[in-house]
């Protein structure tokens, strides 16, 4: 259970400049102890960085009858090719930073507003992961995602 078929890949990076403001996609970001630089989170903690697997976006879309983008879900990082659930409670390295996968990222009530009726339920158990920062660094699109 400690092995994985292949490394994952960082496919998308998004910053939340302020509450309810549109996400800003970027090609690279600095990860500080408190989270991504220029993101709205003010302090370190279990939700410093949020991640979701790209494989879950079409699942959520199918459950709420519409396409879903990373911007809709307001997660910082979209990764593909590696099962984050299998790494729960462990560390992953992306670029030069190391993150600790704390646990599932629960949907917020705004999913009904963003995705329409049933949006909240569509995101349940597919909404991604919260992570704390073990080692600050830089992440860039295309970086491998590997167990640390």
C-alpha positions in Angstrom: 0.0 0.0 0.0 3.0 2.3 0.2 3.8 2.1 -3.5 2.2 4.0 -6.3 2.1 3.3 -10.0 3.7 6.5 -11.0 4.4 10.0 -9.9 1.7 12.6 -10.1 1.9 16.0 -11.9 0.9 19.6 -10.9 -1.6 20.7 -13.6 -3.0 24.0 -12.2 -2.2 26.6 -9.6 -4.7 29.1 -8.4 -4.6 32.0 -6.0 -7.5 33.4 -4.1 -6.7 37.1 -3.7 -9.7 37.8 -1.4 -12.9 36.2 -0.2 -15.4 35.8 -3.1 -12.9 37.2 -5.6 -12.2 35.2 -8.8 -9.4 32.8 -8.7 -6.2 33.9 -10.4 -4.4 31.1 -12.3 -0.6 31.3 -12.3 2.3 29.2 -13.7 4.3 29.2 -10.5 3.9 30.2 -6.9 6.0 30.5 -3.7 4.8 28.3 -0.9 5.3 29.9 2.5 4.6 28.4 5.9 1.2 30.1 5.8 0.4 28.8 2.3 0.8 30.2 -1.2 2.2 33.7 -1.4 -0.5 36.1 -2.5 -3.3 33.7 -1.4 -5.8 35.0 1.1 -4.9 32.7 4.0 -3.3 34.7 6.8 -1.6 32.1 8.9 -0.2 28.6 8.9 -2.3 25.6 9.7 -4.0 22.5 8.4 -5.7 24.4 5.5 -2.6 26.4 4.4 -2.8 24.8 0.9 -5.8 23.0 -0.7 -5.4 20.4 -3.4 -7.7 18.4 -5.6 -7.2 15.6 -8.2 -8.0 16.5 -11.8 -9.6 13.1 -12.1 -12.3 14.2 -9.7 -13.4 17.3 -11.7 -15.4 15.3 -14.3 -16.9 13.2 -11.5 -18.2 16.3 -9.7 -19.4 17.7 -13.1 -21.3 14.5 -13.8 -23.0 14.6 -10.3 -24.1 18.2 -10.7 -24.9 18.1 -14.5 -22.3 20.6 -15.7 -18.6 21.1 -16.3 -16.5 21.9 -13.3 -13.3 23.9 -13.4 -10.7 24.4 -10.7 -11.8 28.0 -10.3 -15.3 26.7 -9.3 -13.9 24.7 -6.4 -11.4 27.3 -5.2 -8.6 24.8 -4.5 -5.0 26.1 -4.8 -3.4 23.1 -6.6 -4.8 20.6 -9.1 -2.8 17.4 -9.4 -3.2 14.3 -11.6 -1.9 10.8 -11.8 -1.4 10.0 -8.1 -4.1 9.0 -5.5 -4.0 11.7 -2.8 -6.4 9.6 -0.7 -3.8 6.9 -0.4 -1.3 9.4 0.9 -3.6 10.9 3.6 -1.6 11.7 6.7 1.6 11.6 4.8 3.9 14.1 3.1 4.2 14.9 -0.6 6.8 16.9 -2.5 5.8 19.3 -5.2 8.6 21.4 -6.7 10.9 22.3 -3.8 8.2 22.3 -1.1 6.8 19.5 1.1 3.2 19.4 2.1 1.5 17.3 4.8 -1.9 15.9 3.7 -4.0 16.6 6.7 -7.4 15.4 5.6 -10.3 15.9 3.2 -11.4 19.4 2.2 -15.1 19.7 2.9 -17.3 21.6 0.5 -18.7 24.9 1.6 -22.3 25.9 1.3 -21.5 28.2 -1.7 -21.2 25.1 -3.9 -25.0 25.3 -4.3 -24.5 28.9 -5.5 -21.5 28.1 -7.7 -22.6 24.7 -9.2 -26.3 24.9 -8.9 -28.7 22.7 -6.9 -27.0 19.6 -5.7 -23.5 21.2 -5.9 -22.7 20.6 -2.3 -23.5 16.9 -2.5 -21.6 16.5 -5.7 -18.4 17.8 -4.1 -18.8 15.6 -0.9 -15.9 13.1 -0.8 -14.5 14.5 -4.1 -13.6 18.0 -2.9 -9.9 17.5 -2.4 -7.4 17.7 0.5 -6.2 20.2 3.0 -2.4 20.4 3.6 0.0 22.1 6.0 3.4 23.2 4.8 6.3 21.1 6.1 9.0 22.8 4.0 8.4 26.1 2.1 9.5 26.3 -1.6 8.4 26.9 -5.1 5.8 25.0 -7.2 5.4 25.3 -11.0 3.1 23.8 -13.5 4.3 20.4 -14.6 6.2 19.6 -11.3 6.1 16.0 -10.2 4.0 15.1 -7.2 5.7 12.4 -5.2 5.5 10.9 -1.7 8.2 12.6 0.5 
